[in-house]
Amino acid sequence: MVVLVDRQSAYPDYNHFDGPMAAANLFLAARALGYGTVFYTDTITDEVTRRVLQIPERYERVCITPIGVPSEWPKAPAKKELSEFIVYENFSEK
């Protein structure tokens, strides 16, 4: 699957936000349905993608993502402790 944004959309300045968010939602939906995905941006060049799929110039590619059932799911990494994410600072003591 190729995720594209429309350069001629009503708000083209938002494309760099909206395109990746659309891809992220696609990945979450695929995973919820038991499929795996990956975010490719440089494995296949934009020129090749455009030529093979005959994508008009008005569209910009965000990513390419294969969607399928993996032969096996990778093991989940160990959960980090909450203390690894929290920083305590006292700004009143300066």
Secondary structure as the mmCIF struct_conf table of DSSP 4:
data_model
#
loop_
_struct_conf.conf_type_id
_struct_conf.id
_struct_conf.beg_label_comp_id
_struct_conf.beg_label_asym_id
_struct_conf.beg_label_seq_id
_struct_conf.end_label_comp_id
_struct_conf.end_label_asym_id
_struct_conf.end_label_seq_id
STRN STRN1 VAL A 2 ASP A 6
TURN_TY1_P TURN_TY1_P1 ARG A 7 GLN A 8
BEND BEND1 SER A 9 ALA A 10
HELX_RH_3T_P HELX_RH_3T_P1 PRO A 12 TYR A 14
HELX_RH_AL_P HELX_RH_AL_P1 ASN A 15 ALA A 32
TURN_TY1_P TURN_TY1_P2 LEU A 33 GLY A 34
STRN STRN2 GLY A 36 GLY A 36
STRN STRN3 TYR A 40 TYR A 40
BEND BEND2 THR A 41 ILE A 44
HELX_RH_AL_P HELX_RH_AL_P2 ASP A 46 LEU A 53
TURN_TY1_P TURN_TY1_P3 GLN A 54 GLN A 54
TURN_TY1_P TURN_TY1_P4 GLU A 57 ARG A 58
STRN STRN4 TYR A 59 ILE A 64
STRN STRN5 GLY A 68 GLY A 68
BEND BEND3 SER A 71 GLU A 72
HELX_LH_PP_P HELX_LH_PP_P1 TRP A 73 GLU A 81
HELX_RH_3T_P HELX_RH_3T_P2 LEU A 82 GLU A 84
TURN_TY1_P TURN_TY1_P5 PHE A 85 PHE A 85
TURN_TY1_P TURN_TY1_P6 PHE A 91 SER A 92
#
